[in-house]
């Protein structure tokens, strides 16, 4: 074997070794990023809490199997929550999702994955489903830019984007609105 072939084989082996080492290092960094998210300063299991506005009135009630609070930002991550947002007549809108996030002062709630929002009992049997929903309890507003499905007896409405004024029990779809009448049996 001549020296050029030996040099070529040595360079190929070195390149493969360096490539494998880089790939392993990147994998370790990815795993470190996922585990170093944060360590919560407290975790609640199977709980119910009521959050108050600055004036002492109820902002929302929350029940969930698990809540973790970030000690640095004071934000909360919640698994499979059920939120109850009061309207002006003390009736409650019910919102459920797979996950939720609440900011430090409780003025913003972000519901994600399989979100359902139901009008208060005694009102229409209105039910909304979407992938994400942002609720601002102080303002009494819920909104999303995602696709929305609204059902109530006799009607199915689809659209993109929604703004719900919870105090006024008013829902506005922003675009691509389609409605279908479904007779009750």
Secondary structure as the mmCIF struct_conf table of DSSP 4:
data_model
#
loop_
_struct_conf.conf_type_id
_struct_conf.id
_struct_conf.beg_label_comp_id
_struct_conf.beg_label_asym_id
_struct_conf.beg_label_seq_id
_struct_conf.end_label_comp_id
_struct_conf.end_label_asym_id
_struct_conf.end_label_seq_id
HELX_RH_AL_P HELX_RH_AL_P1 UNK A 3 UNK A 35
TURN_TY1_P TURN_TY1_P1 UNK A 36 UNK A 36
BEND BEND1 UNK A 37 UNK A 37
STRN STRN1 UNK A 40 UNK A 52
TURN_TY1_P TURN_TY1_P2 UNK A 54 UNK A 55
BEND BEND2 UNK A 56 UNK A 57
STRN STRN2 UNK A 58 UNK A 70
TURN_TY1_P TURN_TY1_P3 UNK A 71 UNK A 73
STRN STRN3 UNK A 76 UNK A 79
BEND BEND3 UNK A 80 UNK A 80
STRN STRN4 UNK A 82 UNK A 86
TURN_TY1_P TURN_TY1_P4 UNK A 88 UNK A 89
BEND BEND4 UNK A 90 UNK A 90
STRN STRN5 UNK A 92 UNK A 96
BEND BEND5 UNK A 98 UNK A 98
STRN STRN6 UNK A 99 UNK A 102
TURN_TY1_P TURN_TY1_P5 UNK A 104 UNK A 105
BEND BEND6 UNK A 106 UNK A 107
STRN STRN7 UNK A 109 UNK A 118
HELX_LH_PP_P HELX_LH_PP_P1 UNK A 119 UNK A 120
TURN_TY1_P TURN_TY1_P6 UNK A 121 UNK A 122
BEND BEND7 UNK A 123 UNK A 123
STRN STRN8 UNK A 127 UNK A 136
TURN_TY1_P TURN_TY1_P7 UNK A 137 UNK A 140
STRN STRN9 UNK A 141 UNK A 152
TURN_TY1_P TURN_TY1_P8 UNK A 153 UNK A 154
STRN STRN10 UNK A 155 UNK A 165
TURN_TY1_P TURN_TY1_P9 UNK A 166 UNK A 169
STRN STRN11 UNK A 170 UNK A 181
#
